[in-house]
Amino acid sequence: MTTSRVPRPSPDGTRDDATNARLEQENAQLRHAVNSHATVDQAIGVLAAIHRLAPVAGFEMLREVSQHTNIMLHTVAESVITWTLGQPLPEPVGRELDAAVRRRSRRQHARQGKAG
């Protein structure tokens, strides 16, 4: 016998209030996830364009800033996007973003030195 995670509708085609509430909550969570993903993608594009990075490197920089500041990734991404619109970066985000750029630059120079 298999059970489904989604309760079946009652014979009249309706769902109970608890099921409706759970489905509405899941829907809201999915909408938030899609919006957060779009924000992160836009911030990756900003960093990739400004610092001439591959998108994966832009994501790594956002992730590093998030981890070092204990600020959620999508919040860091929002800060980067608003910065492109003329708003200052919050101090911890700006400081850690600069540090991430310096680390990446040092790693890149080290790799070029080994290849050369």
C-alpha contacts under 8 A as a table, 3 or more apart, distances in Angstrom:
res1	aa1	res2	aa2	distance
4	S	7	P	6.64
7	P	19	T	7.45
8	R	15	R	7.59
9	P	12	D	7.54
9	P	13	G	5.24
9	P	14	T	5.36
9	P	15	R	4.98
9	P	16	D	7.98
10	S	13	G	5.37
10	S	14	T	5.58
10	S	15	R	6.18
11	P	14	T	7.55
15	R	19	T	6.17
15	R	20	N	6.43
16	D	19	T	5.40
16	D	20	N	6.33
17	D	20	N	5.04
17	D	21	A	6.06
18	A	21	A	5.10
18	A	22	R	6.17
19	T	22	R	5.10
19	T	23	L	6.13
20	N	23	L	5.16
20	N	24	E	6.09
21	A	24	E	5.13
21	A	25	Q	6.17
22	R	25	Q	5.08
22	R	26	E	6.21
23	L	26	E	5.06
23	L	27	N	6.07
24	E	27	N	5.02
24	E	28	A	6.19
25	Q	28	A	5.10
25	Q	29	Q	6.20
26	E	29	Q	5.03
26	E	30	L	6.17
27	N	30	L	5.14
27	N	31	R	6.24
28	A	31	R	5.11
28	A	32	H	6.20
29	Q	32	H	5.09
29	Q	33	A	6.17
30	L	33	A	5.00
30	L	34	V	6.22
31	R	34	V	5.21
31	R	35	N	6.24
32	H	35	N	5.15
32	H	36	S	6.04
33	A	36	S	5.07
33	A	37	H	6.05
34	V	37	H	5.12
34	V	38	A	6.29
35	N	38	A	5.16
35	N	39	T	6.28
36	S	39	T	5.06
36	S	40	V	6.21
36	S	74	H	5.68
37	H	40	V	5.15
37	H	41	D	6.14
37	H	74	H	7.66
38	A	41	D	5.05
38	A	42	Q	6.19
39	T	42	Q	5.17
39	T	43	A	6.29
39	T	74	H	6.63
39	T	77	A	6.16
39	T	78	E	6.41
39	T	81	I	7.88
40	V	43	A	5.12
40	V	44	I	6.13
40	V	59	F	7.95
40	V	73	L	7.53
40	V	74	H	5.88
40	V	77	A	5.22
40	V	78	E	7.60
41	D	44	I	5.05
41	D	45	G	6.30
42	Q	45	G	5.06
42	Q	46	V	6.37
42	Q	77	A	7.77
42	Q	81	I	7.23
43	A	46	V	4.97
43	A	47	L	6.28
43	A	77	A	5.16
43	A	78	E	7.32
43	A	80	V	5.90
43	A	81	I	5.77
44	I	47	L	5.22
44	I	48	A	5.95
44	I	55	P	6.02
44	I	58	G	4.89
44	I	59	F	5.65
44	I	62	L	7.54
44	I	77	A	7.85
45	G	48	A	5.00
45	G	49	A	6.03
45	G	55	P	6.78
45	G	58	G	7.41
46	V	49	A	5.27
46	V	50	I	6.10
46	V	80	V	7.67
46	V	81	I	7.46
46	V	84	T	7.89
47	L	50	I	5.19
47	L	51	H	5.74
47	L	52	R	7.54
47	L	53	L	7.08
47	L	58	G	5.51
48	A	51	H	5.51
48	A	52	R	5.09
48	A	53	L	4.33
48	A	54	A	5.89
48	A	55	P	5.79
48	A	57	A	7.63
48	A	58	G	5.56
49	A	52	R	5.16
49	A	53	L	6.86
50	I	53	L	7.95
53	L	56	V	7.95
53	L	57	A	5.94
53	L	58	G	6.29
54	A	57	A	5.33
54	A	58	G	6.52
55	P	58	G	4.97
55	P	59	F	6.29
56	V	59	F	5.12
56	V	60	E	6.24
57	A	60	E	4.93
57	A	61	M	6.21
58	G	61	M	5.14
58	G	62	L	6.37
59	F	62	L	5.10
59	F	63	R	6.11
60	E	63	R	5.00
60	E	64	E	6.08
61	M	64	E	5.06
61	M	65	V	6.21
61	M	97	L	7.11
61	M	100	A	5.94
61	M	101	V	7.56
62	L	65	V	5.18
62	L	66	S	6.12
62	L	73	L	6.72
62	L	76	V	6.85
62	L	77	A	6.96
62	L	97	L	7.73
63	R	66	S	5.01
63	R	67	Q	6.12
63	R	73	L	6.35
64	E	67	Q	5.13
64	E	68	H	6.02
64	E	96	E	7.92
64	E	100	A	6.95
65	V	68	H	5.22
65	V	69	T	5.98
65	V	71	I	7.88
65	V	76	V	7.34
65	V	93	V	6.45
65	V	96	E	5.37
65	V	97	L	5.92
65	V	100	A	7.15
66	S	69	T	5.41
66	S	70	N	5.58
66	S	71	I	4.98
66	S	72	M	5.75
66	S	73	L	5.24
66	S	76	V	6.34
67	Q	70	N	5.18
67	Q	71	I	6.98
68	H	96	E	6.99
69	T	92	P	6.32
69	T	93	V	6.92
69	T	96	E	7.31
71	I	75	T	6.58
71	I	76	V	6.56
72	M	75	T	5.28
72	M	76	V	6.42
73	L	76	V	5.15
73	L	77	A	6.22
74	H	77	A	4.89
74	H	78	E	6.10
75	T	78	E	4.99
75	T	79	S	6.28
76	V	79	S	5.08
76	V	80	V	6.40
76	V	93	V	6.83
77	A	80	V	5.12
77	A	81	I	6.30
78	E	81	I	5.11
78	E	82	T	6.16
79	S	82	T	5.21
79	S	83	W	5.99
79	S	89	L	6.05
79	S	90	P	7.24
79	S	93	V	7.78
80	V	83	W	5.01
80	V	84	T	6.52
80	V	89	L	6.94
81	I	84	T	5.28
81	I	85	L	6.76
82	T	85	L	4.97
82	T	86	G	6.64
82	T	87	Q	5.58
82	T	88	P	7.84
82	T	89	L	7.91
83	W	86	G	5.18
83	W	87	Q	4.57
83	W	88	P	5.52
83	W	89	L	5.73
84	T	87	Q	7.15
89	L	93	V	6.30
89	L	94	G	5.39
90	P	93	V	5.40
90	P	94	G	6.10
91	E	94	G	5.22
91	E	95	R	6.02
92	P	95	R	5.14
92	P	96	E	6.07
93	V	96	E	5.28
93	V	97	L	5.88
94	G	97	L	5.09
94	G	98	D	6.15
95	R	98	D	5.31
95	R	99	A	6.30
96	E	99	A	4.85
96	E	100	A	6.02
97	L	100	A	5.01
97	L	101	V	6.23
98	D	101	V	5.11
98	D	102	R	6.26
99	A	102	R	5.06
99	A	103	R	6.15
100	A	103	R	5.09
100	A	104	R	6.11
101	V	104	R	5.16
101	V	105	S	6.08
102	R	105	S	5.05
102	R	106	R	6.16
103	R	106	R	5.17
103	R	107	R	6.22
104	R	107	R	5.13
104	R	108	Q	6.09
105	S	108	Q	5.07
105	S	109	H	6.13
106	R	109	H	5.15
106	R	110	A	6.09
107	R	110	A	5.06
107	R	111	R	6.22
108	Q	111	R	5.15
108	Q	112	Q	6.22
109	H	112	Q	5.03
109	H	113	G	6.10
110	A	113	G	5.10
110	A	114	K	6.39
111	R	114	K	5.19
111	R	115	A	6.23
112	Q	115	A	5.01
112	Q	116	G	5.94
113	G	116	G	5.16
